[in-house]
Amino acid sequence: MRKQSNIVEIKNRKAGFNYELIDRYTAGLVLYGTEIKSIREGKAGLADSYCAFHNSELWVINMHIAAFRLGNFYNHEATRQRKLLLNKRELKKIERATKETGFTIIPTKLFINEKGLAKLEIAIARGKKLYDKREAIKEKDIRRENDFKFKN
């Protein structure tokens, strides 16, 4: 197997701002050939995506993977639902956690591991209120000011 020279890591930057991330899991993805090629080129987005259970299987919905540039008639759909691969124990734990009110499952990072397989980091999360977001901005500003003071 050939080594991957470029590192692909696509992050959902809004996830940490809009949600309080409780627990993280790493899941495999069921993909078509043109999808993995597009991910290796970095042509994917997690902006409006979320995860949901259908028949006790976990699916990622609205994850955008652009059509492969050299693809032909057999190119994939950009925002189709994709199945996530986890252990039964992990699936039961996640399903139990999301049955509680206010919890959801969101993808936080899409990456290629050292074996060349696409992996999706998902998190059980609770939505932040407006005042929580303001507090996070305030803390970030204070940290930025302190770092600037220590450098000078």
C-alpha positions, -999 to 999 in steps of 0.1 A, spaced: 0 0 0 13 34 -8 19 61 18 -3 92 19 19 123 16 -7 149 20 -28 150 52 -65 156 48 -84 171 78 -117 188 72 -131 204 104 -166 217 113 -155 250 128 -190 261 139 -195 230 159 -174 242 189 -191 276 188 -227 264 185 -226 233 206 -212 221 239 -193 189 229 -199 162 255 -184 129 241 -164 121 209 -163 90 188 -144 80 156 -165 62 130 -157 47 96 -177 57 65 -193 37 37 -182 55 6 -181 51 -32 -149 52 -51 -154 88 -64 -162 100 -29 -129 89 -14 -111 105 -43 -128 138 -37 -121 136 1 -84 130 -7 -85 162 -27 -100 180 2 -134 187 -15 -158 180 14 -177 201 38 -193 194 72 -211 228 76 -248 218 78 -244 181 85 -258 160 114 -262 124 123 -294 104 129 -305 69 136 -326 49 111 -333 12 120 -306 12 147 -280 23 122 -262 57 123 -263 78 92 -246 112 84 -270 135 66 -262 166 45 -224 160 45 -212 175 12 -186 157 -9 -181 174 -42 -183 154 -74 -149 140 -85 -134 162 -112 -123 133 -134 -155 113 -127 -178 103 -155 -214 90 -156 -208 70 -124 -201 100 -102 -218 102 -68 -245 124 -54 -230 153 -35 -252 153 -3 -264 117 -1 -269 100 32 -238 79 42 -237 51 68 -214 53 97 -195 22 110 -193 18 148 -193 -11 173 -227 -22 186 -218 -11 221 -209 24 208 -241 26 188 -262 17 218 -244 42 240 -249 70 215 -285 61 209 -292 61 247 -275 95 250 -295 111 222 -328 100 236 -323 125 264 -337 159 256 -314 185 241 -287 161 228 -278 157 192 -250 140 172 -228 163 150 -197 155 129 -167 175 140 -139 163 118 -134 143 86 -99 129 81 -78 102 64 -61 79 88 -26 63 84 -40 33 65 -57 56 39 -92 51 52 -117 80 56 -128 85 92 -154 108 107 -151 121 142 -186 126 157 -196 142 190 -226 140 212 -235 176 218 -259 200 235 -268 233 218 -255 265 234 -277 294 243 -270 329 232 -254 339 266 -231 308 264 -219 320 230 -212 355 243 -193 341 273 -172 319 249 -163 350 228 -154 369 259 -131 341 272 -114 339 237 -108 376 237 -93 375 272 -70 346 262 -59 365 231 -51 396 251 -31 376 276 -11 358 249 -3 392 233 9 406 267 32 377 273 48 379 238 56 416 242 
